[in-house]
Amino acid sequence: MDNATVQAPVSTTTKHVTFRIWRQDGPEAPGHFDEFRVPYNKGANVISCLMEIQRNPVTTDGRKVSPAIYDAACLEEVCGSCAMNVNGRVRMACSALIDRIIGDGEPIITLEPMKKFPVSRDLAVDRSRMFEALKRVKAWINIDGTHNLGPGPRQSQGDHTVMYKLSTCITCGSCLEACPQVTVDNDFMGAAAISQARLFNMNPTGKMNAEERVRGLMGPGGIQDCGKAQNCVKVCPKEIPLTTSIAAMSREVTKQVIKDIFFDLGGEKTSAGGPG
């Protein structure tokens, strides 16, 4: 027998992953699912599979359709734009590895847009409510950049460590998506803005506007609407201690309310029982 003519058998079976992707042409348009099959590749993530579908957007029933629309930029869990629901759980699509999602056999992965934000198209959503909440709590430092201000105030190592962790927020919206108090038609600001208010109030320069940020947490849609479900801290891709921030800012709001009760805006004590 001529060994040169012997060939190894070629496998005709290739493992595939089936994606059920939500399709919606606009905020008011009706939606539906399209199914696509892509070859399984070890180490692939959801975004790489969406890119594969973009190259050949043919459904499992043979229809040529438009590529699925989704947000993505950094592809390394920094920009926060690719957050979506993967098999019913909000997560970053760039760090959602297929191997960790699927099991044995022919897996099916369902991709849906976040439900607490208006849909722009398909998997892309409008996160404007998050940025409006950041404006409400003045999540920035007011400084005059027209001249050299010199070195900033000193910070303790403990404060710096806490502030660094809070500063890693990527405004992905996962905390709002998981929060039972947030709905698409209410105005609860959510954990991200509350935590950012804490961050900038801890800043030595930001403390000048601390009361404004605390007052931004008060009123309709403010921190008092938080139900303490703690879902936010479970889904945060950066593991930010959001519930700790909520507790800290709740204390600040309570102190501000007490000040408002017993002191007028000029800092003078209001009339009350007792001598004086």
C-alpha positions in Angstrom: 0.0 0.0 0.0 1.4 3.4 -1.0 1.5 5.5 2.1 1.7 8.6 0.0 -1.8 8.1 -1.2 -3.3 7.8 2.3 -5.1 11.0 3.4 -6.6 11.8 6.8 -10.4 11.9 6.7 -11.8 15.5 6.4 -14.5 16.4 8.8 -17.6 17.7 7.1 -19.1 19.1 10.4 -18.3 22.5 11.7 -19.5 23.8 15.0 -21.7 26.9 14.6 -23.2 29.5 16.9 -26.7 30.7 16.3 -27.5 34.3 17.1 -31.0 35.6 17.6 -30.7 39.4 17.1 -33.4 42.0 17.8 -34.1 44.1 14.7 -35.9 47.5 14.9 -35.7 50.2 12.3 -36.4 53.1 14.7 -37.7 54.1 18.1 -41.4 53.7 17.1 -41.0 50.9 14.6 -42.1 47.4 15.4 -39.4 44.9 16.2 -38.6 41.3 15.4 -35.8 38.7 15.7 -33.5 37.6 12.9 -31.4 34.4 13.3 -27.9 34.1 11.9 -25.4 31.2 12.1 -21.6 31.9 12.4 -18.7 29.4 12.6 -17.5 28.9 16.1 -14.1 30.2 16.9 -12.4 29.6 20.2 -11.8 32.9 22.0 -14.4 34.8 20.0 -16.5 37.5 21.7 -20.0 38.8 20.8 -18.6 41.8 18.9 -16.4 39.6 16.7 -19.4 37.5 15.8 -21.4 40.6 15.0 -18.6 41.6 12.7 -18.8 38.2 11.0 -22.5 38.7 10.5 -21.9 42.2 9.0 -19.7 40.7 6.4 -22.4 38.3 5.3 -25.8 39.2 6.7 -27.8 36.2 5.5 -30.3 34.7 8.0 -30.7 31.0 8.7 -33.7 30.9 6.3 -31.6 32.3 3.5 -32.7 35.9 3.4 -30.2 38.7 2.7 -30.9 41.5 5.2 -29.3 44.7 6.3 -26.4 44.3 8.8 -27.3 44.6 12.5 -26.7 48.0 14.0 -24.8 48.2 17.3 -22.5 50.6 19.1 -18.8 49.8 19.6 -15.6 51.7 19.7 -12.7 50.6 21.9 -13.4 46.8 22.0 -11.6 46.5 25.3 -14.2 47.4 27.9 -13.2 51.1 28.2 -15.7 53.1 26.1 -18.9 51.5 27.5 -20.7 51.8 24.2 -21.3 48.1 23.4 -23.5 47.3 26.5 -26.5 45.1 25.5 -28.5 42.2 26.8 -26.9 38.9 26.1 -29.2 36.0 26.9 -31.2 38.3 29.1 -28.3 39.7 31.1 -26.8 43.1 30.5 -23.1 42.9 29.7 -20.4 44.4 27.6 -20.4 42.7 24.2 -16.6 43.2 23.7 -15.8 41.2 26.9 -18.6 38.6 26.5 -16.7 35.6 25.4 -18.7 33.0 23.5 -17.0 30.1 25.4 -18.3 31.4 28.6 -21.9 31.9 27.3 -22.5 28.6 25.4 -22.5 25.0 26.5 -22.3 21.8 24.5 -24.2 21.2 21.3 -25.7 23.8 19.0 -25.9 27.0 21.2 -28.2 29.9 20.6 -27.3 33.4 21.9 -30.0 36.1 22.0 -28.9 39.7 21.6 -31.3 42.5 22.6 -30.9 46.2 23.2 -31.0 47.6 26.7 -34.6 48.1 27.7 -34.3 51.1 29.9 -33.2 53.4 27.1 -35.0 54.3 23.8 -33.9 52.2 20.9 -32.2 54.1 18.1 -32.0 51.1 15.8 -31.5 47.3 16.4 -29.0 47.0 19.3 -28.1 50.7 19.5 -29.8 52.8 22.2 -30.0 56.5 23.1 -28.2 57.1 26.5 -29.1 60.7 26.7 -30.8 60.3 30.1 -27.4 59.3 31.6 -25.7 62.5 30.4 -28.6 64.6 31.5 -28.3 63.1 35.0 -24.5 64.0 35.0 -25.4 67.6 34.1 -27.9 67.6 36.9 -25.3 66.7 39.5 -22.6 68.9 37.9 -20.2 66.0 37.4 -17.2 68.1 36.6 -14.7 70.4 38.3 -15.1 74.2 37.7 -11.6 75.6 37.2 -10.3 78.6 35.3 -7.9 77.3 32.7 -6.7 80.7 31.4 -3.6 80.7 33.6 -1.4 78.4 35.6 -3.1 77.7 38.9 -0.1 75.9 40.4 -0.2 72.5 42.1 -3.6 71.4 43.3 -4.5 70.6 46.9 -3.0 67.5 48.5 -5.1 64.4 48.6 -4.8 61.5 51.1 -3.8 58.2 49.7 -7.1 56.7 51.0 -9.2 59.3 49.2 -7.1 58.9 46.1 -7.7 55.2 46.1 -11.5 55.6 46.4 -11.6 58.3 43.8 -9.6 56.3 41.3 -12.1 53.4 41.5 -15.1 55.8 41.1 -13.4 57.5 38.1 -13.4 54.2 36.1 -17.1 54.6 35.3 -17.5 54.2 31.5 -21.1 55.4 31.4 -22.2 52.1 29.8 -25.7 52.1 31.4 -25.5 48.6 32.8 -26.4 49.9 36.3 -29.6 51.6 35.0 -30.5 48.5 32.9 -30.4 46.2 36.0 -32.2 48.7 38.3 -35.8 47.9 39.0 -36.5 51.5 39.8 -35.5 52.7 36.3 -38.0 52.5 33.5 -37.9 53.9 30.0 -40.5 56.6 30.9 -39.4 57.7 34.4 -36.7 60.2 35.5 -34.7 58.3 38.2 -31.1 59.2 37.6 -29.6 55.9 38.6 -26.5 54.8 40.3 -23.9 56.1 37.9 -24.7 59.8 38.4 -25.0 59.3 42.2 -21.5 57.8 42.2 -20.1 60.5 40.1 -21.5 63.1 42.4 -19.5 61.4 45.2 -16.4 61.4 43.1 -16.4 65.1 42.4 -17.4 66.0 45.9 -14.4 64.1 47.2 -12.1 66.1 44.9 -10.4 68.9 46.9 -11.3 71.5 44.2 -14.7 70.0 43.6 -15.7 70.4 47.2 -16.3 74.1 46.4 -19.5 73.0 44.6 -20.4 70.1 46.8 -23.7 71.5 48.0 -24.8 72.1 44.4 -24.2 68.4 43.6 -26.0 67.3 46.8 -29.0 69.4 45.8 -28.9 67.9 42.4 -29.5 64.5 44.0 -32.6 65.9 45.6 -36.1 66.3 44.1 -38.0 64.2 41.5 -35.9 61.4 40.1 -33.2 61.9 42.8 -31.5 59.6 45.2 -34.6 59.1 47.3 -36.1 57.0 44.4 -33.4 54.3 44.9 -34.9 51.1 46.3 -31.6 49.6 47.4 -32.0 46.5 45.2 -28.2 46.4 44.7 -28.5 45.0 41.2 -26.3 47.9 40.0 -23.2 46.8 41.8 -23.7 43.2 40.5 -23.6 44.1 36.9 -21.0 47.0 36.8 -18.3 45.9 34.5 -15.7 47.9 36.4 -16.9 46.6 39.8 -17.4 50.1 41.2 -18.8 50.2 44.7 -22.0 51.8 43.6 -24.0 50.9 46.7 -21.3 52.4 48.9 -21.6 55.6 46.9 -25.4 55.6 47.2 -25.1 55.2 51.0 -22.5 58.0 51.2 -24.5 60.4 49.2 -27.7 59.5 51.0 -26.0 60.7 54.2 -25.0 63.9 52.5 -28.6 64.5 51.3 -29.9 63.8 54.8 -27.5 66.3 56.3 -28.5 68.9 53.7 -32.2 68.4 54.5 -31.5 68.9 58.2 -29.6 72.0 57.5 -32.4 73.3 55.3 -34.9 72.6 58.1 -33.0 74.4 60.9 -31.1 77.0 58.9 -32.1 79.4 56.2 -30.1 79.9 53.0 -28.2 82.7 54.6 -26.8 80.4 57.3 -28.8 81.9 60.1 -30.8 79.7 62.4 -34.6 79.8 61.9 -37.0 80.5 64.8 -37.6 77.5 67.0 -38.8 76.8 70.5 -36.5 77.6 73.5 -34.7 80.7 74.7 -33.0 83.2 72.5 
